[in-house]
Amino acid sequence: MRSSPLPRMSRRGRVTIGVLIGVFVLFTLLGWGVNAWTDWLWFDEVRYTQVFTGVLATRLLLFLVIGLGMAVIIAGNLWLAHRLRPQLRPHSAEQATLERYRMLLSPRLGTWIALASAVIGLFAGLSAQSRWSQWLLFRNGGSFGVKDPEFGVDIGFYVFQLPFWRYLLGVGFTAVVLALLGALAVHYIFGGVRLQGVGDRMTNAARAHLSSLVAVFVLLKAIAYVLDQRAMLLEYNEGAKLYGAGYADINALLPAKEILAWIAVVVAVAIIVFSNAWMRNLVWPGIALALLGVSAVAIGGIYPWAVQTFEVKPSARDKEAPYIERSIKATRAAFGLNDTKSAGYAANNLVPPASLATDTSVVQNVRLLDPQLVSETYTQLQQVRGFYDFGSKLDIDRYAVGGKTSDYVVGVREVNYGELTDQQSNWINRHTVYTHGYGLVAAPANQVVCGGQPYFVSGFLGEKAQEACSSQAEQIPAQQPRIYYGERMESDDYAIVGQTGERNVEFDRPTSTGGEQYYTYTGEGGVEIGSFTRRLLYAIKEQESNFLLSEAVNDDSKLLYVRNPRDRVEKVAPFLTLDGDPYPAVVNGRVLWIVDGYTTAASYPYAERINLQAETTDELTGQGTFRLAREDVNYIRNSVKATVDAYDGTVKLYTFDDTDPVLKAWNKAFGGDLVLPKGDTPPELAEHFRYPADLFKVQRNLLTKFHVTDPGDFYSGQDFWQVPNVPDAPDSGQKQPPYYLFTQFPGQESPRFQLTAAVTPNGRQNLAALVSGSYVDGRPQLEVLELPDQTRISGPAQVHQQMTNNGDIRQQLNLLSSNQAQVQYGNLLSLPFADGMLYVEPVYVKSSNQDAYPLLQKVLLSYGDGGSYVVLANNLSDGIKQLVEQGKRAAGNPPPPSTDDKPPTTGGTAPPVLTGELAEAAGKVQSAITEVKAAQASGDFERYGRALKALDEAMSAFQQAQVAANPSPGPSASGSPSASPPASPSSSPTPNG
């Protein structure tokens, strides 16, 4: 008696497995249903249900079409393979072994085929639904109005069509390969394909079936060669170190792809003919496939390599020049660099002019408050309660107060749920009492009071400010100052608001009498959860029974969630890449969060491809700014300005770049009215738009290379620039962040609110150019002030070193950092003024006491080449006066220039040769500096403290020896031509600082 191929499962076992599967499916569907339902309610709250339905419908469509299509192809080929099985099979040991599998499959073959096809279709559908964005662009994309330089095809084909075509081609390859493997398995099991026995190893029907699938695969390969010809314009050109097809690609690989496409067609026909109509064997089809493989290696690999090696490399500069030019033009177009205004700036004035003292466009607007450093100050002075917080970095905006526009450092007083005490952080308090923050706190960026504190002008908790160091009335009033939506909100920081009766339970703010004021939310935001069904729904979603049990949830309750403004915009517009630095603004009495949205693409022909996370990371990333995702793009536009109302959570999307084809495609995909027209932007809101930081970083980084437009010069790379490291920590490897300023640069008619950055020559530290981004008549404008080659003007790191290594200034800084205090340096600003360069760097001091905060104590200023005229003043006005006085003394006899190859000195002259005791003292200073650097690198605090003390003693000894060697009095420290000690390390006294 023949044994069963597999043991039969008991009825109880089948029931148990069925129940387990049912429970799993039930909970899976329940979780999916709850998430879908709550998402619908959220989108209905913000009035963007078209996004929810549009994305969901597209996902379902792709899931069903691709999944069913894959399943039908697999099932059809499996069924056909079984249908073509031979009725009589020769007896052999192989067939006897396969018989048990035939007995298992045959009774329920349809079920097995359906199950296998369904599983494959399920995975294919799940993969396809993630391509919803590609499909929507494929269906709704239009024309760019620009053609690629090789084929004359509109850029829209590459951005909108090509990605989805390549995906469909991949689906086709997968389907054919799986069908071929499945059909081969069925043919083998049912005798159509044999490995043993006499006669043919394959029946005619099996051979026809399998050879047809192979032919289809080869035809798909022919289509792939055709698409590869277009995709070549997106590949990396190793010869030119740029993206886009180069000389060897166009002249060797491109024709090779076309030849291979025709060979593939011929091979596909040969497989069909030789396998079925003529010889009816697999010898010649095998030869045809081998021919295709050899051709692919020889024509598509060896020949282009030979052209690249023997023709291009010996004269790459000339051969690649036309293609380098293509890449330069495409990159500048794709990243919005075409309209960049470049102008020369001689910077040949090295003496501080008298006009510094009377200037009203640059000097008066110099920003002294560093938004990163004064965040602690805001928190300590405006916190009032321990759970209030301003984040680790504040923002810069400009306001017109008293008829004068200037920039302000602004921050929102939010609830930091992580700072709630154990008593405060129970579920009731966390979600129903501490629901919101209060007030947008602002201070002029160029003004300090009360020993270095910001001068607060808004965001007061009472009707009037009580502090003597603040304005006595709100200068930037907000009619609704409560902050229910903010950057400090995490995904689980939901709030339940709305109360029955007249009793308020939400903590609002402390009162002037020492009590506390409470409040009940009256805004339109939030999802109503008064009904039992809604409470049950969100109890399941949040896995929290208090939604059902707590009396804090009542008939009038609303649930506020997704409260981070960036997350809120991302959910409403999932097709946008959002800037990492949202910022608040008071617009028509409302506190609004403004978020810059980018449309991006990764298939713009010949454009440079960059990684957004790598290009936008600098010192501030992760400290009050969000780190962007690792997204590779070669096209970007700041097409959308989004706002989120801090009180009711209303989200609005405004068109900013109305010429962007990608935004037009997305808007069309969601009904045409998802993004409001640019003309609907309120003028009061537009006044607070600023050049987005992440876009500026990308453009600045690209301009370091792509400001060179001559292909030959670009290939040599001699004129490339680089972004300097942080001036006060150049060895950290962190890039200097750009900074916002309300100032006027040469060539500008009036002061602008602009984002600015300095760049240096590649491999050197002197200043090469200043790059700025601003809005002119509502349009973005990039400007580059380019200094002459071989300029002697110092870059940011050099200037900081020269200023802090000045003998007298070093002494004062050491005094500031004594008595357990820490010196911190603010933004080093590089300002072009009067054909020269003015440098301003605020100096903060923070004591080591608990709850201490940085206070602005001094201002470092320099003019010219960075080291000739340097002062450390109590305030900006005094510093300007001292610089002007130095300029007057040096009038007609400016100090000689410094060079990059020599160490900075306090004068402008080369240091004299040191002899005797002076040389010995200088040697001790140099040894002490070496020990400080070693201790700093080791991270040993005790060793570092001893090294600093030894350095101070060595510096004092050197100065005494200097006085003994030069007994006659000289000019001020910043202009003294006397010998200087070796450069000492300049950073706050903390190891690895």
Secondary structure, 3 states (H helix, E strand, C coil): CCCCCCCCCCHHHHHHHHHHHHHHHHHHHHHHHHHHHHHHHHHHHHCCHHHHHHHHHHHHHHHHHHHHHHHHHHHHHHHHHHHCCCCCCCCCHHHHHHHHHHHHHHHHHHHHHHHHHHHHHHHHHHHHHCCHHHHHHHHHCCCCCCECCCCCCEHHHHHHHHHHHHHHHHHHHHHHHHHHHHHHHHHHHCCCECCCCCCCCECHHHHHHHHHHHHHHHHHHHHHHHHHHHHHHHCEECCCCEECCCHHHHHHHHHHHHHHHHHHHHHHHHHHHHHHHCCCCCHHHHHHHHHHHHHHHHHHHHHHHHHHHHHHHHHHHHHCHHHHHHHHHHHHHHCCCCCCEEEECCCCCCCCCHHHHCCCCCHHHCCCCCCCCHHHHHHHHHCCCCCEECCCCCEEEEEEECCEEEEEEEEECEECHHHCCCCCCCHHHHHHHCCCEECEEEEECCCEECCCEECECCCCCCCCCCCCCECCCCCCCCCECEECCCCCCCCCCCEEECCCCCCCCEEEEECCCCCEEEECCCCCCCEECCCHHHHHHHHHHHCCCHHHHCCCCCCCCEEECCCCHHHHHHHHCCCCEECCCCEEEEECCEEEEEEEEEEEECCCCCCCCEEHHHHHCCCCECCCECCCCCCEECEEEEEEEEEEECCCCCEEEEECCCCCHHHHHHHHHCCCCCCECHHHCCHHHHCCCCCCHHHHHHHHHHHHHHCCCCHHHHHHCCCCEECCECCCCHHHCCECCCEEEEECCCCCCCCEEEEEEEEEECCCCECCEEEEEEEECCEEEEEEEECCCCCCCECHHHHHHHHHCCHHHHHHHHHHCCCCEEEEECCCEEEEECCEEEEEEEEEEEECCCCCCCEEEEEEEEECCCCCEEEEECCHHHHHHHHHHHHHHCCCCCCCCCCCCCCCCCCCCCCCCCCHHHHHHHHHHHHHHHHHHHHHHHCCHHHHHHHHHHHHHHHHHHHHHHHHHCCCCCCCHHHCCCCCCCCCCCCCCCCCC
